[in-house]
Amino acid sequence: SDFSATRSRGWRGVWDSRYLSAPDISPRARASWTQFLAVDGENCRRHMHRRMAHGCGRLSACASRISSTTELRWRALVFACLVFGSLMIATGEHESTQAATNWYVLYVYSGLLILTAQMSDTATAFFLGRGDSVWTQLRYILLGSAAPRRDEALVEPLARGEVGFWTLMPSAFITWIFAKSIQNAAVLGGYFGVLGGVGYAGWYTSFASAAAVGYVLRTRHGFTSLPRAVERCYGPWASGCFSLALLFRLWNEVWSNASVVASFYGEVHSTNWWIAVALSTAVPATYVVMGGMRASLVSDQLQALLGVTMLFSILGLIGDDMPGGLGEVWSFSPPGGWLDGGGTLLGAALIQGLTSYPFHDPVLTDRAFLSRPRTMLAAFFVGGAIAATFIILLSAVGIYGCYVAGAVKNGAPVDVARSLSSAAFTFINLVMMTSSLSTLDSTFTSCAKLCALELFGWLRLEKDARPAGKRGPLAPADASVTSAHIALGRASILSLALAGALNLLADTEALSATTVSGTMVMGLGPPVLLLLAWRFGAPDGSVSGWRQAPLAFLFSFVPGIVFGALYSVATAKRYFTDEDGAAASEYRYEALRESLIDRLAMGTGPYSLLLGMNVIGHCTCFGGCAVGFAVHALVWKLPRTVGEPTVEDPKTGERRPRPGHKQGGDAEEAEAAAEAAEEAAPPAEEEG
């Protein structure tokens, strides 16, 4: 018993030496014990050798599986660059320890995103994000389980089912927490208090509008994307205008988010500022070029968790610095009170968010077609509510800035962060970085799909499997989509990144990326909302569909562009340095702005012109859409539209035949057949 106890405690060697050297032990006992130790030691050595051989074998197999992956050479190169860059930051000269910390945060976080990015070499992975999870790939590398799939043909209902609530909800939520949104929420909080954050959160009603449109288009009309529905009902010219509006939105996202992150690293247009712009733009472009949608989706959940964690850390630091805790932030009012006009901003945001704003953002609308319809509804409503709450809570940053200054002021996060501790500065910087990179990778992904498939789909590239003469947008799973389309998508990502960064050579404001772009695309709302009530025909003639109406789109879209351009010119600013050396600004066309305010302004405060132009502009666009639709219904009669042969089941997402359509039919062939039948009908029937 003594031997067993001491052996289990690891004292076997000491006990053996004491026992064998004891003077009262017999020679026979000493010889027996020595022989036992020799045999037992040999067994231990053999067991250790077997375990070492087994471990080396597992390491060798793991190394073999890693070397067989396509990402190894890229990960090795990125890791080497990451180590080299970290050494350069450590040995370089910085203005302060905080400045060095900021560069470390940006560089290391960016390097980790690239290092863990997945490579995509198939169309379904690059454009749709289909493929195995990170855990599946880790199990393959470490445990030798089933190898990751690399096949193109994935069943659509199965793929939709794999995008569950907990995948779609955080993805939709974090992709709409833009760096410029955090900037704008804090700035508006510094002007209007909590009402400023609530006003900006009004744009997040876009989640409800996008979810409703996506649900109806899928379950009632059977469409797989919003651009496809626009092309079917309004024709190729409307489809082209719609695509240009989407590109304008994506371009705005690049420069507005990159400029907000760069503000933490130096003065505008300084060397450090430009380096930060280049890094914050190039990093998401790099790992999206590598993996496309797959690389974007993999990082969404991690970045959502990190963003929420950093938000509550910031609120905790602000609460510690306020005499009454965090609750005092929401009840604080500066001397003289807040500025008037928070309700006016909320009114303008609600008009845009409910009627037009979401439809020019492919990052949001593309996600409305991913999971099962009912799952999508739940994910969008929950994700939208979380995103709006996130924005309202972030207005505390601007309110705290007013508390420190003792007056109403611009609550820019970078200025407020400098008044807090170095830890708070790092947290706010990390929130900005997380939101910017998550937004930009989704932006680049949408740009690749829009350009390579929906715009270049009108061209017939090599190995195009479509019938002769057939052109138009392609679906990622089409047989005509080849590696050339993936290359075009990657080229479009790099082009957008460069164009967005170069726009920062001019003087821009992050808030204008929301107010101006939202105003310019107000004309998208009426034709898209009209799709909800659109009546599609059946090829057997049992149902007569509405006629294709391109003027309904153009008569709404063009006035919206006019109103938006007018607002953009009227609110354009010129930045300069005043006599005291301080930064200042003024409106370039003050006379035009005052004239528009006198004629169109509604409400109070600085956003009265925004509200007035949106109310009048949306009414004009709705009227133009109605007039264009009536022209095609009564005068210029184009072919009648025929619906998709199948629609989606709201619960399961499975395709089921539409009444009057034969299963497996093609909508374009059915539309041509319906047009031929209509031309062959007697004039009396046509009149009827």
C-alpha positions as CSV (number, residue, x, y, z in Angstrom):
1,S,0.0,0.0,0.0
2,D,2.9,2.4,0.7
3,F,4.4,1.5,-2.6
4,S,1.1,2.2,-4.5
5,A,0.5,5.5,-2.7
6,T,4.0,6.8,-3.2
7,R,4.1,5.7,-6.9
8,S,0.8,7.4,-7.6
9,R,2.2,10.6,-6.1
10,G,5.2,10.5,-8.4
11,W,7.8,9.6,-5.6
12,R,8.6,6.2,-7.0
13,G,12.3,7.0,-7.6
14,V,12.9,8.3,-4.0
15,W,11.0,5.3,-2.4
16,D,12.9,2.8,-4.5
17,S,16.3,4.2,-3.5
18,R,15.4,4.3,0.1
19,Y,14.0,0.7,0.1
20,L,17.0,-0.8,-1.8
21,S,19.5,1.0,0.5
22,A,17.8,-0.1,3.7
23,P,20.2,-2.1,5.9
24,D,17.6,-4.7,7.1
25,I,16.5,-5.8,3.6
26,S,17.4,-9.3,2.6
27,P,19.6,-10.0,-0.5
28,R,16.8,-12.1,-2.0
29,A,14.2,-9.3,-1.6
30,R,16.7,-6.8,-3.0
31,A,17.3,-9.0,-6.0
32,S,13.6,-9.5,-6.6
33,W,12.8,-5.9,-6.3
34,T,15.6,-4.9,-8.7
35,Q,14.4,-7.4,-11.3
36,F,10.8,-6.0,-11.0
37,L,12.1,-2.5,-11.5
38,A,14.0,-3.5,-14.7
39,V,10.9,-5.2,-16.3
40,D,8.6,-2.4,-15.3
41,G,10.9,0.2,-16.6
42,E,11.2,-1.6,-20.0
43,N,7.4,-1.7,-20.2
44,C,7.2,2.0,-19.5
45,R,9.7,2.8,-22.2
46,R,7.9,0.7,-24.7
47,H,4.6,2.4,-23.9
48,M,6.2,5.8,-24.2
49,H,7.7,4.9,-27.5
50,R,4.4,3.8,-28.8
51,R,2.7,7.0,-27.7
52,M,5.5,9.1,-29.2
53,A,5.2,7.2,-32.5
54,H,1.4,7.6,-32.5
55,G,1.7,11.4,-31.8
56,C,4.3,11.9,-34.5
57,G,2.1,10.0,-36.9
58,R,-0.9,12.3,-36.1
59,L,1.3,15.4,-36.5
60,S,2.6,14.1,-39.8
61,A,-1.0,13.4,-41.1
62,C,-2.1,16.8,-39.9
63,A,0.8,18.5,-41.7
64,S,-0.1,16.5,-44.8
65,R,-3.7,17.6,-44.8
66,I,-2.6,21.2,-44.2
67,S,-0.2,21.1,-47.1
68,S,-3.0,19.7,-49.4
69,T,-5.2,22.8,-48.9
70,T,-5.1,25.7,-51.4
71,E,-4.7,28.3,-48.6
72,L,-1.4,27.1,-47.2
73,R,0.9,29.2,-49.3
74,W,-1.3,32.3,-48.8
75,R,-1.6,31.8,-45.0
76,A,2.2,31.3,-44.8
77,L,2.8,34.5,-46.7
78,V,0.3,36.5,-44.7
79,F,1.7,35.2,-41.4
80,A,5.2,36.2,-42.5
81,C,4.0,39.7,-43.4
82,L,2.1,39.9,-40.1
83,V,5.3,39.1,-38.1
84,F,7.4,41.5,-40.2
85,G,4.8,44.4,-39.9
86,S,4.5,43.9,-36.1
87,L,8.3,44.2,-35.8
88,M,8.3,47.4,-37.8
89,I,5.6,48.9,-35.6
90,A,7.5,47.9,-32.5
91,T,10.8,49.4,-33.7
92,G,9.2,52.5,-35.3
93,E,8.8,56.0,-33.8
94,H,5.3,57.0,-32.6
95,E,3.9,60.1,-31.1
96,S,2.8,58.2,-28.0
97,T,2.2,54.8,-26.6
98,Q,-1.5,55.1,-27.5
99,A,-0.6,55.7,-31.1
100,A,1.5,52.6,-31.2
101,T,-1.3,50.6,-29.6
102,N,-3.8,51.9,-32.3
103,W,-1.5,50.7,-35.1
104,Y,-1.1,47.3,-33.4
105,V,-4.9,46.9,-33.1
106,L,-5.4,47.7,-36.7
107,Y,-2.6,45.7,-38.0
108,V,-3.0,42.6,-35.9
109,Y,-6.8,42.5,-36.3
110,S,-6.5,42.9,-40.0
111,G,-3.8,40.3,-40.3
112,L,-5.9,37.8,-38.4
113,L,-8.9,38.3,-40.6
114,I,-6.8,37.7,-43.7
115,L,-5.0,34.8,-42.1
116,T,-8.2,33.0,-41.2
117,A,-10.0,33.8,-44.5
118,Q,-11.2,30.9,-46.6
119,M,-10.3,30.5,-50.3
120,S,-13.1,30.1,-52.8
121,D,-12.5,28.6,-56.2
122,T,-16.1,27.7,-57.1
123,A,-19.0,30.0,-58.1
124,T,-21.4,28.8,-55.4
125,A,-18.8,29.5,-52.7
126,F,-17.6,32.8,-54.1
127,F,-21.0,34.3,-54.9
128,L,-23.4,32.5,-52.5
129,G,-21.1,31.6,-49.6
130,R,-22.0,27.9,-49.8
131,G,-19.5,25.5,-48.3
132,D,-18.4,23.8,-45.1
133,S,-18.1,25.6,-41.9
134,V,-14.8,26.5,-40.2
135,W,-15.4,23.7,-37.6
136,T,-15.7,21.1,-40.4
137,Q,-12.4,22.2,-41.9
138,L,-10.8,22.2,-38.5
139,R,-12.1,18.7,-37.8
140,Y,-10.7,17.6,-41.2
141,I,-7.2,19.1,-40.5
142,L,-6.9,18.0,-36.8
143,L,-8.9,14.8,-36.7
144,G,-8.9,13.6,-40.3
145,S,-12.7,13.5,-40.6
146,A,-14.5,13.8,-43.9
147,A,-12.8,16.2,-46.3
148,P,-14.5,19.5,-47.1
149,R,-16.9,19.5,-50.1
150,R,-15.7,21.1,-53.3
151,D,-18.7,20.3,-55.6
152,E,-20.6,23.0,-57.4
153,A,-24.0,21.3,-57.4
154,L,-25.7,22.0,-54.1
155,V,-29.5,21.6,-53.9
156,E,-31.2,25.0,-53.4
157,P,-33.7,24.0,-50.7
158,L,-30.9,22.4,-48.7
159,A,-28.7,25.4,-49.1
160,R,-31.4,27.7,-47.9
161,G,-32.1,25.5,-45.0
162,E,-28.5,25.6,-43.9
163,V,-28.7,29.4,-43.5
164,G,-30.5,29.4,-40.2
165,F,-31.6,32.1,-37.9
166,W,-28.4,32.3,-35.9
167,T,-26.4,32.7,-39.1
168,L,-28.6,35.2,-40.8
169,M,-29.6,37.4,-37.9
170,P,-26.1,38.4,-36.7
171,S,-24.9,38.7,-40.3
172,A,-27.7,41.1,-41.2
173,F,-27.2,43.0,-37.9
174,I,-23.5,43.6,-38.1
175,T,-23.4,44.4,-41.8
176,W,-25.7,47.4,-41.1
177,I,-23.7,48.7,-38.2
178,F,-21.5,50.8,-40.4
179,A,-18.5,52.8,-39.1
180,K,-20.3,55.9,-40.5
181,S,-23.4,54.9,-38.6
182,I,-21.5,54.9,-35.3
183,Q,-20.0,58.2,-36.3
184,N,-23.3,59.7,-37.2
185,A,-25.1,58.4,-34.1
186,A,-22.5,59.9,-31.8
187,V,-22.5,63.2,-33.7
188,L,-26.3,63.4,-33.6
189,G,-26.3,62.5,-29.9
190,G,-24.1,65.5,-29.4
191,Y,-26.6,67.8,-31.1
192,F,-30.0,66.4,-30.1
193,G,-29.3,64.0,-27.2
194,V,-31.0,60.6,-27.1
195,L,-33.5,61.9,-29.8
196,G,-30.5,62.2,-32.2
197,G,-29.8,58.5,-31.8
198,V,-33.5,57.6,-32.1
199,G,-33.7,59.8,-35.2
200,Y,-30.8,58.0,-36.9
201,A,-32.3,54.6,-35.8
202,G,-35.3,55.6,-38.0
203,W,-33.3,54.4,-41.0
204,Y,-33.3,50.9,-39.5
205,T,-36.9,50.4,-40.3
206,S,-35.4,49.4,-43.6
207,F,-35.1,45.9,-42.1
208,A,-38.9,45.6,-42.0
209,S,-39.4,47.0,-45.5
210,A,-36.7,44.7,-47.0
211,A,-38.1,41.7,-45.2
212,A,-41.6,42.3,-46.4
213,V,-40.6,42.8,-50.0
214,G,-38.3,39.7,-50.0
215,Y,-41.1,37.6,-48.4
216,V,-43.7,38.5,-50.9
217,L,-41.4,38.2,-53.9
218,R,-40.5,34.7,-52.8
219,T,-43.7,33.2,-51.5
220,R,-46.2,34.9,-53.9
221,H,-44.2,35.6,-57.0
222,G,-41.4,33.0,-56.9
223,F,-38.4,35.3,-57.6
224,T,-34.9,34.6,-56.3
225,S,-33.6,38.1,-56.2
226,L,-34.9,41.7,-56.4
227,P,-33.0,42.6,-59.6
228,R,-34.7,39.7,-61.4
229,A,-38.1,41.0,-60.4
230,V,-37.3,44.5,-61.6
231,E,-36.1,43.2,-64.9
232,R,-39.2,41.0,-65.4
233,C,-41.7,43.9,-64.6
234,Y,-39.9,46.9,-65.9
235,G,-37.5,45.7,-68.6
236,P,-33.7,45.9,-69.3
237,W,-33.5,49.8,-69.2
238,A,-35.0,49.8,-65.7
239,S,-32.7,46.9,-64.7
240,G,-29.7,49.0,-65.9
241,C,-30.7,52.1,-63.9
242,F,-31.3,49.9,-60.9
243,S,-27.9,48.4,-61.1
244,L,-26.2,51.8,-61.4
245,A,-28.1,53.0,-58.2
246,L,-26.8,49.9,-56.4
247,L,-23.2,50.7,-57.5
248,F,-23.6,54.3,-56.3
249,R,-24.6,53.0,-52.9
250,L,-21.7,50.5,-52.7
251,W,-19.2,53.3,-53.7
252,N,-20.5,55.5,-51.0
253,E,-20.0,52.8,-48.4
254,V,-16.3,52.5,-49.2
255,W,-15.1,56.0,-48.7
256,S,-17.5,56.9,-45.8
257,N,-16.4,53.9,-43.7
258,A,-12.7,54.2,-44.5
259,S,-12.6,57.9,-43.6
260,V,-14.2,57.3,-40.2
261,V,-11.6,54.6,-39.2
262,A,-8.8,56.8,-40.5
263,S,-9.8,59.7,-38.2
264,F,-8.4,57.7,-35.2
265,Y,-4.9,57.7,-36.8
266,G,-4.2,61.3,-37.8
267,E,-5.5,64.6,-39.2
268,V,-7.4,64.5,-42.4
269,H,-5.2,64.0,-45.5
270,S,-2.1,63.5,-43.3
271,T,0.3,60.6,-44.0
272,N,-0.9,58.5,-41.1
273,W,-4.5,59.2,-42.2
274,W,-3.9,58.0,-45.7
275,I,-2.1,54.9,-44.5
276,A,-5.1,54.0,-42.3
277,V,-7.4,54.6,-45.3
278,A,-5.4,52.3,-47.4
279,L,-5.3,49.5,-44.8
280,S,-8.9,49.7,-43.8
281,T,-9.9,49.5,-47.5
282,A,-7.3,47.0,-48.7
283,V,-7.7,44.5,-45.8
284,P,-11.4,43.6,-46.5
285,A,-10.8,43.8,-50.2
286,T,-8.0,41.3,-49.9
287,Y,-9.8,38.5,-48.0
288,V,-13.0,39.0,-50.0
289,V,-10.9,38.6,-53.2
290,M,-9.6,35.4,-51.7
291,G,-12.9,33.9,-50.5
292,G,-15.8,36.1,-51.8
293,M,-19.1,35.7,-49.9
294,R,-17.8,32.7,-48.0
295,A,-15.0,34.7,-46.5
296,S,-17.5,37.5,-45.6
297,L,-20.0,35.2,-43.9
298,V,-17.4,33.3,-41.8
299,S,-16.3,36.6,-40.2
300,D,-19.8,38.1,-39.5
301,Q,-20.7,36.1,-36.4
302,L,-17.3,36.8,-34.8
303,Q,-17.4,40.5,-35.6
304,A,-21.0,40.8,-34.3
305,L,-20.0,39.3,-30.9
306,L,-16.9,41.5,-30.7
307,G,-18.9,44.6,-31.6
308,V,-21.5,44.0,-28.9
309,T,-18.8,43.2,-26.3
310,M,-16.9,46.4,-27.1
311,L,-20.2,48.5,-27.0
312,F,-21.0,47.4,-23.4
313,S,-17.3,48.0,-22.4
314,I,-17.6,51.6,-23.7
315,L,-20.9,52.2,-22.0
316,G,-19.3,50.9,-18.8
317,L,-16.4,53.3,-19.0
318,I,-18.7,56.2,-19.7
319,G,-20.9,55.3,-16.8
320,D,-17.9,55.1,-14.4
321,D,-17.0,58.7,-15.4
322,M,-20.4,60.1,-14.9
323,P,-21.3,61.2,-11.3
324,G,-24.7,59.5,-11.5
325,G,-23.6,56.4,-13.4
326,L,-24.8,55.4,-16.9
327,G,-28.4,56.4,-16.1
328,E,-27.3,60.1,-16.0
329,V,-26.3,59.9,-19.6
330,W,-29.9,59.5,-20.7
331,S,-31.2,62.3,-18.5
332,F,-28.4,64.8,-19.1
333,S,-29.2,68.1,-20.7
334,P,-26.5,70.7,-21.5
335,P,-26.9,74.4,-20.5
336,G,-29.5,75.9,-22.9
337,G,-30.8,72.5,-23.8
338,W,-30.4,70.4,-27.0
339,L,-30.8,71.7,-30.5
340,D,-34.2,71.7,-32.1
341,G,-34.9,69.4,-35.0
342,G,-34.4,65.8,-33.7
343,G,-38.0,65.0,-34.5
344,T,-37.6,66.4,-38.0
345,L,-34.6,64.1,-38.6
346,L,-36.7,61.2,-37.3
347,G,-39.5,62.0,-39.8
348,A,-37.1,62.1,-42.8
349,A,-35.5,58.8,-41.7
350,L,-38.8,57.0,-41.3
351,I,-39.9,58.1,-44.8
352,Q,-36.7,56.9,-46.4
353,G,-36.5,53.7,-44.3
354,L,-40.0,52.6,-44.9
355,T,-40.4,53.5,-48.6
356,S,-37.0,53.6,-50.5
357,Y,-33.8,53.4,-48.6
358,P,-33.4,49.6,-48.2
359,F,-33.9,48.9,-51.9
360,H,-30.7,50.5,-53.0
361,D,-28.6,48.5,-50.6
362,P,-27.8,45.0,-52.1
363,V,-26.0,44.0,-48.8
364,L,-29.4,44.0,-47.1
365,T,-31.7,42.9,-50.0
366,D,-29.4,40.0,-51.0
367,R,-29.8,38.5,-47.5
368,A,-33.6,38.6,-47.8
369,F,-33.3,35.7,-50.2
370,L,-31.0,33.4,-48.2
371,S,-32.8,31.4,-45.6
372,R,-36.4,30.0,-45.5
373,P,-39.0,32.9,-45.8
374,R,-40.3,32.7,-42.2
375,T,-36.8,32.3,-40.8
376,M,-35.7,35.3,-42.8
377,L,-38.6,37.4,-41.4
378,A,-37.7,36.5,-37.8
379,A,-34.0,37.1,-38.5
380,F,-34.6,40.5,-40.1
381,F,-37.0,41.8,-37.4
382,V,-34.8,40.7,-34.5
383,G,-31.6,41.8,-36.2
384,G,-33.1,45.1,-37.1
385,A,-34.3,45.7,-33.6
386,I,-30.8,44.9,-32.2
387,A,-29.1,47.1,-34.7
388,A,-31.5,50.0,-33.9
389,T,-30.9,49.5,-30.2
390,F,-27.1,49.4,-30.9
391,I,-27.3,52.8,-32.6
392,I,-29.4,54.4,-29.9
393,L,-27.0,53.2,-27.2
394,L,-24.0,54.6,-29.2
395,S,-25.5,58.1,-29.1
396,A,-24.3,58.0,-25.4
397,V,-20.8,58.7,-26.8
398,G,-21.9,62.1,-28.2
399,I,-24.0,62.9,-25.0
400,Y,-20.9,62.2,-22.9
401,G,-18.9,64.6,-25.2
402,C,-21.4,67.3,-24.4
403,Y,-21.1,66.5,-20.7
404,V,-17.3,66.9,-20.8
405,A,-17.6,70.2,-22.9
406,G,-20.5,71.6,-20.9
407,A,-22.3,72.6,-24.1
408,V,-23.8,71.2,-27.2
409,K,-21.1,70.1,-29.6
410,N,-20.1,67.7,-32.3
411,G,-19.8,64.4,-30.5
412,A,-17.4,62.8,-32.9
413,P,-16.2,59.4,-31.4
414,V,-12.5,60.2,-32.0
415,D,-12.8,63.5,-30.0
416,V,-14.8,61.8,-27.2
417,A,-12.4,58.9,-27.0
418,R,-9.5,61.2,-26.4
419,S,-11.2,62.6,-23.3
420,L,-11.6,59.1,-21.8
421,S,-8.9,56.7,-20.8
422,S,-6.5,55.0,-23.2
423,A,-8.5,51.8,-22.7
424,A,-11.7,53.6,-23.9
425,F,-9.9,55.0,-26.9
426,T,-8.8,51.5,-27.8
427,F,-12.3,50.1,-27.3
428,I,-13.9,52.8,-29.5
429,N,-11.3,52.3,-32.1
430,L,-11.9,48.6,-32.1
431,V,-15.7,49.1,-32.5
432,M,-15.1,51.4,-35.4
433,M,-12.7,49.0,-37.0
434,T,-15.0,46.0,-36.6
435,S,-18.0,47.8,-38.0
436,S,-16.0,49.2,-40.9
437,L,-14.4,45.9,-42.0
438,S,-17.6,43.9,-41.6
439,T,-19.5,46.5,-43.7
440,L,-16.8,46.7,-46.4
441,D,-16.4,43.0,-46.9
442,S,-20.1,42.7,-47.4
443,T,-20.0,45.7,-49.8
444,F,-17.2,44.2,-51.9
445,T,-19.1,40.8,-52.0
446,S,-22.2,42.5,-53.3
447,C,-20.1,44.4,-55.8
448,A,-18.6,41.2,-57.2
449,K,-22.1,39.6,-57.6
450,L,-23.6,42.8,-59.1
451,C,-20.8,43.4,-61.7
452,A,-19.8,39.8,-62.6
453,L,-23.3,38.2,-62.8
454,E,-25.9,40.9,-63.2
455,L,-24.1,43.4,-65.4
456,F,-21.6,41.2,-67.3
457,G,-24.3,38.6,-67.6
458,W,-25.5,40.6,-70.6
459,L,-22.2,39.6,-72.3
460,R,-21.6,36.2,-73.7
461,L,-18.2,35.0,-72.4
462,E,-16.4,31.9,-73.4
463,K,-18.1,28.6,-72.4
464,D,-21.5,30.4,-72.2
465,A,-24.0,27.5,-72.1
466,R,-27.1,29.6,-72.8
467,P,-29.0,29.3,-76.0
468,A,-27.8,31.5,-78.9
469,G,-28.9,35.1,-78.5
470,K,-30.0,34.8,-74.9
471,R,-28.6,37.4,-72.6
472,G,-29.3,38.8,-69.2
473,P,-28.3,38.5,-65.5
474,L,-26.9,35.1,-64.4
475,A,-27.5,33.1,-61.3
476,P,-24.4,31.9,-59.4
477,A,-25.5,28.2,-59.9
478,D,-26.0,28.6,-63.7
479,A,-23.9,26.4,-65.9
480,S,-22.7,29.5,-67.8
481,V,-20.9,30.9,-64.8
482,T,-17.2,30.0,-65.1
483,S,-13.9,31.0,-63.5
484,A,-14.0,34.0,-65.8
485,H,-16.9,35.4,-63.9
486,I,-15.1,34.9,-60.6
487,A,-12.1,36.8,-62.1
488,L,-14.4,39.6,-63.1
489,G,-15.9,39.7,-59.6
490,R,-12.4,40.0,-58.1
491,A,-11.4,42.7,-60.6
492,S,-14.6,44.7,-59.7
493,I,-13.7,44.5,-56.0
494,L,-10.3,46.0,-56.5
495,S,-11.8,48.7,-58.8
496,L,-14.4,49.7,-56.3
497,A,-11.8,49.8,-53.5
498,L,-9.6,52.1,-55.5
499,A,-12.5,54.4,-56.7
500,G,-13.8,54.7,-53.1
501,A,-10.4,55.6,-51.7
502,L,-9.7,58.1,-54.4
503,N,-12.9,59.9,-53.6
504,L,-11.4,60.9,-50.3
505,L,-9.2,63.4,-52.1
506,A,-12.2,65.6,-52.0
507,D,-13.9,67.0,-48.9
508,T,-16.6,64.7,-47.8
509,E,-18.8,64.0,-44.8
510,A,-19.9,60.6,-43.6
511,L,-23.4,61.7,-42.8
512,S,-23.9,62.8,-46.4
513,A,-23.4,59.2,-47.5
514,T,-26.7,58.5,-45.8
515,T,-28.8,61.6,-46.4
516,V,-27.7,62.3,-50.0
517,S,-27.7,58.8,-51.3
518,G,-31.0,58.1,-49.5
519,T,-32.5,61.1,-51.1
520,M,-31.2,60.4,-54.6
521,V,-32.7,56.9,-54.7
522,M,-36.1,57.9,-53.3
523,G,-37.4,57.0,-56.8
524,L,-36.7,53.3,-56.2
525,G,-39.4,53.0,-53.6
526,P,-42.6,53.3,-55.7
527,P,-41.8,50.7,-58.4
528,V,-40.4,48.2,-55.9
529,L,-43.4,48.6,-53.6
530,L,-45.6,48.2,-56.7
531,L,-44.1,44.7,-57.1
532,L,-45.9,43.6,-54.0
533,A,-49.3,44.0,-55.7
534,W,-48.2,43.1,-59.2
535,R,-50.4,40.6,-61.0
536,F,-48.6,38.1,-63.1
537,G,-50.2,36.0,-65.8
538,A,-50.2,32.3,-66.4
539,P,-49.1,30.7,-69.7
540,D,-52.4,28.8,-70.1
541,G,-54.3,32.1,-70.1
542,S,-56.3,31.4,-67.0
543,V,-54.8,34.6,-65.4
544,S,-54.0,37.8,-67.3
545,G,-51.0,39.6,-66.1
546,W,-50.2,43.3,-66.0
547,R,-48.1,44.7,-68.9
548,Q,-44.4,45.4,-68.6
549,A,-44.0,49.0,-67.6
550,P,-40.6,50.6,-67.9
551,L,-42.0,54.1,-67.8
552,A,-43.4,53.3,-64.3
553,F,-39.9,52.8,-63.2
554,L,-38.2,55.7,-65.1
555,F,-40.9,58.3,-64.2
556,S,-40.2,57.5,-60.6
557,F,-36.5,57.0,-60.7
558,V,-35.5,60.1,-62.7
559,P,-37.4,62.7,-60.5
560,G,-35.7,61.0,-57.5
561,I,-32.3,61.6,-59.0
562,V,-33.2,65.2,-59.7
563,F,-34.3,65.8,-56.1
564,G,-31.3,64.1,-54.7
565,A,-28.8,66.0,-56.9
566,L,-30.5,69.3,-56.0
567,Y,-30.2,68.4,-52.3
568,S,-26.6,67.4,-52.7
569,V,-25.6,70.7,-54.4
570,A,-27.5,72.8,-51.9
571,T,-25.8,71.1,-48.9
572,A,-22.3,70.9,-50.4
573,K,-19.7,72.5,-48.0
574,R,-16.3,74.1,-48.4
575,Y,-13.8,73.5,-45.7
576,F,-11.1,76.0,-44.8
577,T,-9.0,77.3,-41.9
578,D,-10.2,80.5,-40.3
579,E,-8.0,83.4,-39.1
580,D,-7.4,81.7,-35.7
581,G,-6.1,78.6,-37.4
582,A,-9.2,76.5,-36.5
583,A,-11.0,74.3,-39.0
584,A,-14.2,75.9,-40.4
585,S,-16.7,75.2,-43.1
586,E,-19.4,77.0,-45.1
587,Y,-22.0,76.1,-47.7
588,R,-20.8,76.5,-51.3
589,Y,-24.1,77.6,-52.6
590,E,-25.7,79.4,-49.7
591,A,-28.2,81.4,-51.9
592,L,-29.5,78.1,-53.5
593,R,-29.8,76.5,-50.1
594,E,-31.7,79.5,-48.6
595,S,-34.0,79.6,-51.6
596,L,-34.9,75.9,-51.2
597,I,-35.4,76.2,-47.5
598,D,-37.9,79.1,-48.1
599,R,-39.9,77.0,-50.5
600,L,-39.6,73.3,-49.4
601,A,-38.5,73.2,-45.8
602,M,-40.7,71.3,-43.3
603,G,-40.2,71.1,-39.5
604,T,-37.5,72.8,-37.6
605,G,-33.7,72.6,-37.2
606,P,-30.9,71.8,-39.7
607,Y,-32.8,68.9,-41.3
608,S,-35.9,70.8,-42.2
609,L,-34.8,70.9,-45.9
610,L,-34.1,67.1,-45.8
611,L,-37.6,66.4,-44.6
612,G,-39.3,68.8,-47.0
613,M,-37.5,67.4,-50.1
614,N,-38.3,63.8,-49.1
615,V,-42.0,64.5,-48.5
616,I,-42.4,66.4,-51.8
617,G,-40.0,64.2,-53.7
618,H,-41.6,60.9,-52.6
619,C,-45.0,62.2,-53.6
620,T,-43.7,63.2,-57.0
621,C,-42.1,59.8,-57.5
622,F,-45.3,57.9,-56.5
623,G,-47.2,60.1,-58.9
624,G,-44.7,59.5,-61.7
625,C,-44.8,55.8,-61.1
626,A,-48.7,55.8,-61.4
627,V,-48.6,57.9,-64.6
628,G,-46.0,55.6,-66.2
629,F,-48.0,52.5,-65.3
630,A,-51.2,54.0,-66.7
631,V,-49.4,54.9,-70.0
632,H,-48.4,51.2,-70.5
633,A,-51.9,50.0,-69.5
634,L,-53.8,52.3,-71.8
635,V,-51.5,53.6,-74.6
636,W,-48.2,52.0,-75.0
637,K,-49.1,48.3,-74.5
638,L,-46.1,46.1,-74.0
639,P,-46.2,42.3,-73.6
640,R,-48.0,41.0,-70.5
641,T,-45.8,39.7,-67.7
642,V,-45.8,36.0,-66.8
643,G,-44.9,34.8,-63.3
644,E,-42.3,32.3,-62.2
645,P,-43.5,28.7,-62.6
646,T,-42.9,28.0,-58.9
647,V,-43.1,29.8,-55.6
648,E,-41.5,29.1,-52.2
649,D,-43.3,27.5,-49.3
650,P,-43.1,30.1,-46.4
651,K,-42.2,27.5,-43.8
652,T,-39.9,25.0,-45.6
653,G,-38.6,27.1,-48.5
654,E,-39.3,24.3,-50.9
655,R,-40.5,25.2,-54.4
656,R,-44.1,24.4,-55.3
657,P,-45.9,24.9,-58.7
658,R,-47.9,28.0,-59.2
659,P,-51.5,27.5,-60.3
660,G,-51.7,27.6,-64.2
661,H,-48.0,26.7,-64.6
662,K,-46.7,23.3,-65.5
663,Q,-44.0,22.1,-63.1
664,G,-40.5,22.7,-64.4
665,G,-41.6,25.3,-67.0
666,D,-39.5,28.3,-67.9
667,A,-41.0,31.7,-67.2
668,E,-39.4,33.4,-70.2
669,E,-40.7,30.7,-72.6
670,A,-44.1,31.0,-70.9
671,E,-44.1,34.8,-71.4
672,A,-43.2,34.4,-75.1
673,A,-46.0,31.8,-75.5
674,A,-48.5,34.1,-73.8
675,E,-47.4,37.0,-76.1
676,A,-47.9,34.8,-79.2
677,A,-51.3,33.7,-78.0
678,E,-52.3,37.3,-77.4
679,E,-51.2,38.4,-80.9
680,A,-53.2,35.5,-82.4
681,A,-56.4,36.4,-80.4
682,P,-59.2,38.2,-82.3
683,P,-59.4,42.0,-82.0
684,A,-62.7,41.8,-80.0
685,E,-61.0,39.6,-77.4
686,E,-58.1,42.1,-77.3
687,E,-60.5,44.9,-76.7
688,G,-62.1,43.0,-74.0
